[in-house]
Amino acid sequence: MTNSELSEKNFKRISFLNWAMSLPLIILFAWPYLYICGFLSVKETVAYLGSIIFSIPFMTTILHGNVTTALGSAHRHHYYNWLCEKPVTFGLFFSPLFMKTRFRLVMVLISLVLLAIEYFIGFG
């Protein structure tokens, strides 16, 4: 691994790719949840909120894999440290917390609990 792979220029490139892939990945992973909500006649506001919560863990898994592919598992922590140094710009949405498996599983469970609550109890 050369120093150029751990440079700020490469980190910016990776960050740009992650931001560019975010919206398509959210849409890709949100539609099954929306489809189920439509089938169960769940309110649109709850369906959209739940679908975003549902899709974020899958999106971050793919983006984490992108970082790992670009830098290698031994050096990806350098990228996440760089993101922590720039929390208002590049690191706004890609916190190291989002890359933790426990956090991603909790997000999926929250979305499924939200779906169950809306279906069985309803919010209004």
ChimeraX attribute file (.defattr): number of C-alpha atoms within 10 A of each C-alpha:
attribute: neighborCount
match mode: 1-to-1
recipient: residues
	/A:1	8
	/A:2	6
	/A:3	6
	/A:4	10
	/A:5	14
	/A:6	16
	/A:7	13
	/A:8	12
	/A:9	11
	/A:10	15
	/A:11	22
	/A:12	15
	/A:13	11
	/A:14	18
	/A:15	20
	/A:16	13
	/A:17	14
	/A:18	21
	/A:19	15
	/A:20	11
	/A:21	14
	/A:22	18
	/A:23	12
	/A:24	12
	/A:25	18
	/A:26	20
	/A:27	15
	/A:28	13
	/A:29	18
	/A:30	23
	/A:31	16
	/A:32	14
	/A:33	21
	/A:34	21
	/A:35	13
	/A:36	14
	/A:37	21
	/A:38	13
	/A:39	9
	/A:40	12
	/A:41	12
	/A:42	19
	/A:43	16
	/A:44	12
	/A:45	9
	/A:46	18
	/A:47	23
	/A:48	17
	/A:49	15
	/A:50	23
	/A:51	26
	/A:52	21
	/A:53	23
	/A:54	27
	/A:55	23
	/A:56	21
	/A:57	23
	/A:58	20
	/A:59	23
	/A:60	23
	/A:61	15
	/A:62	15
	/A:63	22
	/A:64	19
	/A:65	16
	/A:66	16
	/A:67	21
	/A:68	16
	/A:69	11
	/A:70	16
	/A:71	20
	/A:72	14
	/A:73	11
	/A:74	8
	/A:75	15
	/A:76	18
	/A:77	15
	/A:78	14
	/A:79	23
	/A:80	19
	/A:81	13
	/A:82	17
	/A:83	22
	/A:84	17
	/A:85	12
	/A:86	12
	/A:87	13
	/A:88	10
	/A:89	10
	/A:90	19
	/A:91	18
	/A:92	11
	/A:93	14
	/A:94	19
	/A:95	16
	/A:96	15
	/A:97	11
	/A:98	17
	/A:99	17
	/A:100	14
	/A:101	13
	/A:102	10
	/A:103	13
	/A:104	22
	/A:105	13
	/A:106	14
	/A:107	21
	/A:108	20
	/A:109	14
	/A:110	15
	/A:111	21
	/A:112	17
	/A:113	13
	/A:114	17
	/A:115	24
	/A:116	13
	/A:117	12
	/A:118	19
	/A:119	15
	/A:120	9
	/A:121	9
	/A:122	13
	/A:123	9
	/A:124	5
